[in-house]
Amino acid sequence: MVEARNSIGYSALSNRFSILAATYPDPTDPPTTSRVLNYIVVDWNPPTNSNGAAVLSYKIFILQSDGSTWT
């Protein structure tokens, strides 16, 4: 909450508010891959520390066979 002050005195308190003091999550361990029938399964462990906010999603980057293109 916040209150203002002037030479006469203090205002009423503001409504309550909240803040999220979070930073980027720690990186995951390197992923592992396995083959199941005609599929490749990519698996990884979640970060050990999400640093104050839940992990909402992941992105997987795959290096193509040309060695320079990421998808």
C-alpha positions as a Python dict, from the first residue, in 0.01 Angstrom:
ca = {
    (1, 'M'): (0, 0, 0),
    (2, 'V'): (106, 357, -55),
    (3, 'E'): (20, 681, 115),
    (4, 'A'): (96, 1035, 9),
    (5, 'R'): (219, 1310, 239),
    (6, 'N'): (212, 1687, 220),
    (7, 'S'): (261, 1962, 478),
    (8, 'I'): (-82, 1889, 628),
    (9, 'G'): (-34, 1516, 677),
    (10, 'Y'): (-81, 1175, 522),
    (11, 'S'): (-348, 1055, 282),
    (12, 'A'): (-552, 742, 325),
    (13, 'L'): (-377, 424, 222),
    (14, 'S'): (-406, 307, -137),
    (15, 'N'): (-556, -27, -227),
    (16, 'R'): (-328, -324, -179),
    (17, 'F'): (-124, -437, -476),
    (18, 'S'): (124, -712, -541),
    (19, 'I'): (442, -742, -740),
    (20, 'L'): (626, -1043, -873),
    (21, 'A'): (996, -1034, -795),
    (22, 'A'): (1116, -1304, -1035),
    (23, 'T'): (1405, -1355, -1273),
    (24, 'Y'): (1470, -1590, -1563),
    (25, 'P'): (1452, -1960, -1476),
    (26, 'D'): (1770, -2163, -1454),
    (27, 'P'): (1852, -2358, -1772),
    (28, 'T'): (1741, -2718, -1803),
    (29, 'D'): (1986, -3005, -1818),
    (30, 'P'): (2070, -3107, -2175),
    (31, 'P'): (1783, -3304, -2330),
    (32, 'T'): (1799, -3673, -2404),
    (33, 'T'): (1659, -3841, -2713),
    (34, 'S'): (1531, -4188, -2783),
    (35, 'R'): (1370, -4359, -3077),
    (36, 'V'): (1027, -4517, -3042),
    (37, 'L'): (909, -4683, -3363),
    (38, 'N'): (921, -4406, -3625),
    (39, 'Y'): (939, -4120, -3373),
    (40, 'I'): (1215, -3940, -3188),
    (41, 'V'): (1129, -3864, -2826),
    (42, 'V'): (1299, -3560, -2672),
    (43, 'D'): (1296, -3546, -2294),
    (44, 'W'): (1448, -3315, -2033),
    (45, 'N'): (1427, -3236, -1664),
    (46, 'P'): (1270, -2905, -1564),
    (47, 'P'): (1499, -2632, -1433),
    (48, 'T'): (1613, -2683, -1076),
    (49, 'N'): (1504, -2327, -992),
    (50, 'S'): (1229, -2130, -1165),
    (51, 'N'): (1339, -1818, -972),
    (52, 'G'): (1004, -1701, -844),
    (53, 'A'): (765, -1773, -1131),
    (54, 'A'): (636, -2100, -1274),
    (55, 'V'): (776, -2220, -1607),
    (56, 'L'): (495, -2175, -1861),
    (57, 'S'): (647, -2329, -2172),
    (58, 'Y'): (960, -2460, -2340),
    (59, 'K'): (1113, -2409, -2686),
    (60, 'I'): (1313, -2683, -2854),
    (61, 'F'): (1568, -2574, -3115),
    (62, 'I'): (1682, -2836, -3367),
    (63, 'L'): (1996, -2793, -3576),
    (64, 'Q'): (1927, -2907, -3931),
    (65, 'S'): (2164, -3134, -4124),
    (66, 'D'): (2320, -2833, -4304),
    (67, 'G'): (2485, -2748, -3972),
    (68, 'S'): (2377, -2384, -3969),
    (69, 'T'): (1995, -2370, -3976),
    (70, 'W'): (1799, -2390, -3651),
    (71, 'T'): (1428, -2468, -3643),
}
